[in-house]
């Protein structure tokens, strides 16, 4: 099975962006919620501060979307590379071993 790289990148970007949005909105409502995560993200994303301001939240969402998309892209690319190599290897090994699977037909 092969993963669609662009779809995986978009899905991972949206997922991580929405997760940061939910934690950020919850932090705006209750300032002690998710503060450690937001401070961690502020140390990773330049220009983002965990100050609890809506503008900072928007910057964090953009950064997290790009970060998640890059991760999804790298994951799908690596998955496709490993899946292709393993299927070719297993097929070659089966042919060398003389493995033959009987056809399955309905009776």
N, C-alpha and C positions, 0 to 999 in steps of 0.2 A: 504494500500500500504506500502511496506517495502523498505527502502533505502538500497542500497549496501554500506556498511560502507567503504570498501577499495576504491571503486570508488569515493565516496564522498570525502574521505580524499585526494586522488590524485588530483581530480578536484579542490578542494579548495586550495591545495598547489600550483598547477600550476597557478591558477588564481592570488593568492597573489604574487607569485614569479614574474610573468610577469608584474604585476602592479608596483612592486618595480623596476624591470628592466626598464620599460618605463620612470618612474620618474627619475631614476638614469641616464639614457642616456640623457634625456632632460636636466638634471642638468649639465652633462658634456659639453653639447653644449652651454647652457645658465646658468651660475652659480647661478643666483638668482631664477631659477625655482624649485619649490618643496623643497626649502631648509628647511622650517619648518617641513615638513613631515620627511625628512631625519634626521634632528636633533632629532626629536621625536623617530625615529627608533634607532638612535645611543644611546639614553638613555635606550632603552629596550633591545637591543641585545648587549651582551658583546663582545668586540673585533671589533665591527663595528664602524667606524668613518665616519662622514658626511663630509669628506675632499674633496670629488670630485675626488678621484683616482680610476682607474679601478679595482685595487685589493680590495679596500673597497666595491666597487659595487658588486663584486663577493661574498664577505662575506655576504653582505646584502641580496643578492638573495638567498643564501643557507639558511640563518636564516629565511627569509620570507617564503620560501617553507616549511620548517619544521614547522614553526608557523601556516601557513595556513592548512597544512595537519593535525596537531593536532586539530585545530579548527573544520575542516570538519569531522574528526573522532568523536569528542565529539558531534557535532551537529547531525550526522546521528544516533549515538547510542541513544541519548536522544529522537530523533524523533521516532525511532523504539520502544522504551520503552513506550512512551506516546500513539502512534498510536495503539499498541497492547492492552493496557489497555482500551482505549476508545472504540474500536470495540467490545471487549468482554463485556464491560459494556452495550453498546447500544443493543447488541443482547440479553443479559439477560433481559434487561428492556422491550424489545419488546415482548419476550415470556411471561413475567409476565403480561403484559397488554393485551395479547391475540391478538396482532396485526398480521394479516395475509394479505399478499399481494397476489392479484390474479395473476395467471400466465399470461404472455403477449405472445400471440401467433399470428402470422400473419393470416389475414383473407383471 
